Amino acid sequence: MNNLKAGDVVQIHSYKHNGKIHRAWKEVMIIDIQENYIIAANNRTQVIEADGRNWVTREPAICYFFKNHWFNVIGMLRNDGIYYYCNLCSPYLYEEGAIKYIDYDLDVKVFPNYNYRILDKDEYEKHRKKMKYPEKIDKILEREMKTLLEFIKNHEGPFAPGFVEHWYRYYLKNSRGD
């Protein structure tokens, strides 16, 4: 994987189906890399939107990118618990110093008690028509949404109790003094 290793600092690039950049995170630190996933962390990193606006993340986050699933998971450490933001998207690829994926609009926000809310269904419908998402994408995303919701319900993978806290402690121990 282009010699990517734990400790490397890279960017995240989110694209839309039409190939246009959607959003970019200026830097995240790779904290674990395996054949089927990458775990990265950031804290107060700059995010640049497609329209040029930029902002800085408010809290530390652990980002989980799957090689074989059409979603990623961002665990955000807040004072009142771990919140998750899940993007329905293509599996990631790594190239040119960035973790890259295609964002397919649908998102799931998960609260510390594991209740969740599915977001942006209207945005998905609008972009599905505008960018002519193939029927195959609809079917994949429907299947992957079910998988994601099962992960949440069963507290699996990045939703396992203690998972985000463990990787955040690892990040603090190994980061360059965030």
C-alpha beads as a LAMMPS data file, in Angstrom:
LAMMPS data file: protein, C-alpha beads

178 atoms
177 bonds

1 atom types
1 bond types

-500.0 500.0 xlo xhi
-500.0 500.0 ylo yhi
-500.0 500.0 zlo zhi

Masses

1 110.0

Atoms # bond

1 1 1 0.000 0.000 0.000
2 1 1 2.627 2.531 -1.096
3 1 1 4.572 1.828 2.133
4 1 1 1.869 3.467 4.257
5 1 1 2.507 2.743 7.929
6 1 1 1.355 3.659 11.417
7 1 1 2.611 7.118 12.331
8 1 1 2.334 8.507 8.800
9 1 1 0.406 11.744 8.454
10 1 1 -1.852 11.869 5.379
11 1 1 -4.904 13.688 4.076
12 1 1 -8.457 12.456 3.536
13 1 1 -10.188 13.327 0.250
14 1 1 -13.898 12.810 -0.170
15 1 1 -15.254 12.933 -3.729
16 1 1 -18.701 12.854 -5.263
17 1 1 -19.825 10.285 -7.846
18 1 1 -19.026 12.732 -10.670
19 1 1 -15.351 12.756 -9.623
20 1 1 -15.364 16.246 -8.104
21 1 1 -13.741 16.837 -4.744
22 1 1 -16.296 17.236 -1.973
23 1 1 -14.198 17.777 1.158
24 1 1 -10.584 17.353 2.306
25 1 1 -9.126 16.905 5.781
26 1 1 -5.653 18.412 5.871
27 1 1 -4.065 15.839 8.126
28 1 1 -4.780 12.636 9.967
29 1 1 -2.304 10.264 11.542
30 1 1 -2.440 6.597 10.597
31 1 1 -2.608 4.614 13.829
32 1 1 -3.310 1.131 12.475
33 1 1 -3.275 -0.375 9.021
34 1 1 -4.362 -3.880 8.114
35 1 1 -5.312 -5.634 4.899
36 1 1 -9.019 -4.747 5.231
37 1 1 -8.998 -1.407 7.048
38 1 1 -7.140 1.709 8.096
39 1 1 -7.614 3.501 11.405
40 1 1 -6.577 7.156 11.538
41 1 1 -6.861 9.901 14.142
42 1 1 -6.988 13.657 14.175
43 1 1 -7.641 16.531 16.496
44 1 1 -8.402 20.087 15.462
45 1 1 -7.530 19.485 11.825
46 1 1 -8.415 21.838 8.996
47 1 1 -11.213 20.747 6.657
48 1 1 -11.598 22.369 3.245
49 1 1 -14.965 22.249 1.476
50 1 1 -15.389 22.068 -2.309
51 1 1 -16.514 25.698 -2.389
52 1 1 -13.312 26.851 -0.660
53 1 1 -14.778 27.376 2.797
54 1 1 -12.724 25.848 5.566
55 1 1 -13.161 25.029 9.199
56 1 1 -11.377 23.162 11.977
57 1 1 -12.702 20.027 13.656
58 1 1 -13.772 20.626 17.256
59 1 1 -12.867 17.376 18.929
60 1 1 -10.516 14.423 18.606
61 1 1 -11.732 11.770 16.180
62 1 1 -10.887 8.179 15.332
63 1 1 -11.609 7.392 11.677
64 1 1 -12.187 3.836 10.472
65 1 1 -11.959 3.175 6.726
66 1 1 -12.981 -0.209 5.331
67 1 1 -11.508 -1.875 2.273
68 1 1 -14.527 -4.162 1.777
69 1 1 -17.493 -2.134 3.052
70 1 1 -19.246 0.850 1.520
71 1 1 -19.131 3.024 4.627
72 1 1 -16.653 4.629 6.969
73 1 1 -17.013 5.533 10.628
74 1 1 -15.763 8.583 12.509
75 1 1 -15.854 8.289 16.306
76 1 1 -15.793 11.742 17.898
77 1 1 -14.760 12.072 21.535
78 1 1 -16.970 14.657 23.235
79 1 1 -17.411 15.535 26.891
80 1 1 -20.714 13.671 27.088
81 1 1 -19.587 10.528 25.270
82 1 1 -18.629 9.058 21.914
83 1 1 -20.648 10.206 18.910
84 1 1 -20.239 8.504 15.550
85 1 1 -20.708 9.912 12.091
86 1 1 -20.938 7.267 9.392
87 1 1 -20.684 8.016 5.680
88 1 1 -22.167 5.656 3.098
89 1 1 -19.356 5.702 0.556
90 1 1 -17.127 3.617 -1.640
91 1 1 -14.411 1.531 -0.010
92 1 1 -11.283 3.636 0.449
93 1 1 -8.184 3.641 -1.653
94 1 1 -4.876 5.214 -0.781
95 1 1 -2.913 7.168 -3.374
96 1 1 -0.903 10.371 -3.664
97 1 1 -0.682 10.831 0.111
98 1 1 -4.431 10.658 0.693
99 1 1 -7.118 8.234 1.788
100 1 1 -9.787 8.657 -0.892
101 1 1 -13.407 7.607 -1.225
102 1 1 -16.618 8.553 -3.022
103 1 1 -19.263 9.971 -0.685
104 1 1 -22.788 8.790 -1.524
105 1 1 -24.604 11.368 0.609
106 1 1 -26.390 9.066 3.064
107 1 1 -25.070 9.375 6.601
108 1 1 -25.855 7.855 9.966
109 1 1 -25.342 9.793 13.188
110 1 1 -24.950 7.535 16.227
111 1 1 -25.345 8.866 19.760
112 1 1 -23.485 7.656 22.876
113 1 1 -26.464 5.433 23.798
114 1 1 -26.288 3.813 20.301
115 1 1 -29.531 5.380 19.135
116 1 1 -29.057 6.585 15.589
117 1 1 -30.526 8.823 12.941
118 1 1 -30.230 8.308 9.168
119 1 1 -29.433 11.641 7.524
120 1 1 -29.505 13.211 4.060
121 1 1 -31.966 10.921 2.284
122 1 1 -33.138 13.948 0.280
123 1 1 -29.561 14.800 -0.733
124 1 1 -29.039 11.202 -1.835
125 1 1 -32.172 11.285 -4.021
126 1 1 -31.181 14.624 -5.541
127 1 1 -27.630 13.504 -6.371
128 1 1 -28.772 10.031 -7.472
129 1 1 -30.841 11.665 -10.209
130 1 1 -28.436 14.495 -11.037
131 1 1 -25.322 12.288 -11.270
132 1 1 -27.194 9.249 -12.571
133 1 1 -26.100 6.737 -9.953
134 1 1 -26.367 3.272 -11.488
135 1 1 -28.984 0.925 -10.049
136 1 1 -26.079 -1.256 -8.893
137 1 1 -24.983 1.558 -6.513
138 1 1 -28.496 1.748 -5.021
139 1 1 -28.447 -1.979 -4.310
140 1 1 -24.943 -1.894 -2.823
141 1 1 -25.793 1.045 -0.567
142 1 1 -29.035 -0.562 0.575
143 1 1 -27.150 -3.746 1.520
144 1 1 -24.315 -1.821 3.171
145 1 1 -26.733 0.356 5.176
146 1 1 -28.185 -2.854 6.643
147 1 1 -24.673 -4.061 7.479
148 1 1 -23.773 -0.745 9.097
149 1 1 -26.959 -0.737 11.185
150 1 1 -26.176 -4.311 12.328
151 1 1 -22.661 -3.181 13.378
152 1 1 -24.276 -0.379 15.409
153 1 1 -26.968 -2.617 16.937
154 1 1 -24.425 -5.305 17.888
155 1 1 -21.718 -2.826 18.987
156 1 1 -19.249 -4.383 16.542
157 1 1 -16.010 -3.102 15.016
158 1 1 -15.546 0.619 15.616
159 1 1 -18.768 0.640 17.716
160 1 1 -17.392 -1.831 20.270
161 1 1 -17.277 -0.395 23.794
162 1 1 -13.818 1.029 24.482
163 1 1 -12.695 0.878 20.831
164 1 1 -12.516 4.644 20.214
165 1 1 -11.022 5.343 23.645
166 1 1 -8.332 2.694 23.118
167 1 1 -7.244 4.130 19.780
168 1 1 -7.399 7.692 21.107
169 1 1 -5.024 6.762 23.959
170 1 1 -2.746 5.129 21.380
171 1 1 -2.883 8.283 19.254
172 1 1 -2.008 10.521 22.213
173 1 1 0.913 8.291 23.151
174 1 1 2.276 8.211 19.591
175 1 1 1.364 11.624 18.174
176 1 1 3.672 14.554 17.851
177 1 1 2.199 16.460 20.792
178 1 1 -1.226 17.477 19.462

Bonds

1 1 1 2
2 1 2 3
3 1 3 4
4 1 4 5
5 1 5 6
6 1 6 7
7 1 7 8
8 1 8 9
9 1 9 10
10 1 10 11
11 1 11 12
12 1 12 13
13 1 13 14
14 1 14 15
15 1 15 16
16 1 16 17
17 1 17 18
18 1 18 19
19 1 19 20
20 1 20 21
21 1 21 22
22 1 22 23
23 1 23 24
24 1 24 25
25 1 25 26
26 1 26 27
27 1 27 28
28 1 28 29
29 1 29 30
30 1 30 31
31 1 31 32
32 1 32 33
33 1 33 34
34 1 34 35
35 1 35 36
36 1 36 37
37 1 37 38
38 1 38 39
39 1 39 40
40 1 40 41
41 1 41 42
42 1 42 43
43 1 43 44
44 1 44 45
45 1 45 46
46 1 46 47
47 1 47 48
48 1 48 49
49 1 49 50
50 1 50 51
51 1 51 52
52 1 52 53
53 1 53 54
54 1 54 55
55 1 55 56
56 1 56 57
57 1 57 58
58 1 58 59
59 1 59 60
60 1 60 61
61 1 61 62
62 1 62 63
63 1 63 64
64 1 64 65
65 1 65 66
66 1 66 67
67 1 67 68
68 1 68 69
69 1 69 70
70 1 70 71
71 1 71 72
72 1 72 73
73 1 73 74
74 1 74 75
75 1 75 76
76 1 76 77
77 1 77 78
78 1 78 79
79 1 79 80
80 1 80 81
81 1 81 82
82 1 82 83
83 1 83 84
84 1 84 85
85 1 85 86
86 1 86 87
87 1 87 88
88 1 88 89
89 1 89 90
90 1 90 91
91 1 91 92
92 1 92 93
93 1 93 94
94 1 94 95
95 1 95 96
96 1 96 97
97 1 97 98
98 1 98 99
99 1 99 100
100 1 100 101
101 1 101 102
102 1 102 103
103 1 103 104
104 1 104 105
105 1 105 106
106 1 106 107
107 1 107 108
108 1 108 109
109 1 109 110
110 1 110 111
111 1 111 112
112 1 112 113
113 1 113 114
114 1 114 115
115 1 115 116
116 1 116 117
117 1 117 118
118 1 118 119
119 1 119 120
120 1 120 121
121 1 121 122
122 1 122 123
123 1 123 124
124 1 124 125
125 1 125 126
126 1 126 127
127 1 127 128
128 1 128 129
129 1 129 130
130 1 130 131
131 1 131 132
132 1 132 133
133 1 133 134
134 1 134 135
135 1 135 136
136 1 136 137
137 1 137 138
138 1 138 139
139 1 139 140
140 1 140 141
141 1 141 142
142 1 142 143
143 1 143 144
144 1 144 145
145 1 145 146
146 1 146 147
147 1 147 148
148 1 148 149
149 1 149 150
150 1 150 151
151 1 151 152
152 1 152 153
153 1 153 154
154 1 154 155
155 1 155 156
156 1 156 157
157 1 157 158
158 1 158 159
159 1 159 160
160 1 160 161
161 1 161 162
162 1 162 163
163 1 163 164
164 1 164 165
165 1 165 166
166 1 166 167
167 1 167 168
168 1 168 169
169 1 169 170
170 1 170 171
171 1 171 172
172 1 172 173
173 1 173 174
174 1 174 175
175 1 175 176
176 1 176 177
177 1 177 178
